[in-house]
């Protein structure tokens, strides 16, 4: 088992990906999301200032829903 998500390269992903990460996540540093984003061929990264481990809930739920909807209904330019 790996110690964290950055110990290995992600498997190939055929579709677009939206990587969302809070910069105040106490479990995984923001560099983990940056590395994941770099390793995916067609990914976009959204780092939420002050966001914790589950930044898509609480105060950021509405902005996340809007961004995700734009991402899913467009060519990926969120």
ChimeraX attribute file (.defattr): number of C-alpha atoms within 10 A of each C-alpha:
attribute: neighborCount
match mode: 1-to-1
recipient: residues
	/A:1	4
	/A:2	7
	/A:3	7
	/A:4	10
	/A:5	13
	/A:6	15
	/A:7	10
	/A:8	10
	/A:9	11
	/A:10	13
	/A:11	8
	/A:12	9
	/A:13	12
	/A:14	9
	/A:15	9
	/A:16	15
	/A:17	17
	/A:18	18
	/A:19	15
	/A:20	21
	/A:21	26
	/A:22	21
	/A:23	20
	/A:24	17
	/A:25	16
	/A:26	11
	/A:27	9
	/A:28	17
	/A:29	14
	/A:30	17
	/A:31	12
	/A:32	15
	/A:33	21
	/A:34	18
	/A:35	14
	/A:36	17
	/A:37	20
	/A:38	13
	/A:39	15
	/A:40	20
	/A:41	13
	/A:42	14
	/A:43	17
	/A:44	19
	/A:45	16
	/A:46	18
	/A:47	17
	/A:48	19
	/A:49	12
	/A:50	12
	/A:51	20
	/A:52	17
	/A:53	15
	/A:54	13
	/A:55	21
	/A:56	18
	/A:57	14
	/A:58	9
	/A:59	10
	/A:60	15
	/A:61	13
	/A:62	12
	/A:63	13
	/A:64	17
	/A:65	13
	/A:66	12
	/A:67	15
	/A:68	16
	/A:69	12
	/A:70	14
	/A:71	17
	/A:72	15
	/A:73	10
	/A:74	10
	/A:75	9
	/A:76	15
	/A:77	10
	/A:78	16
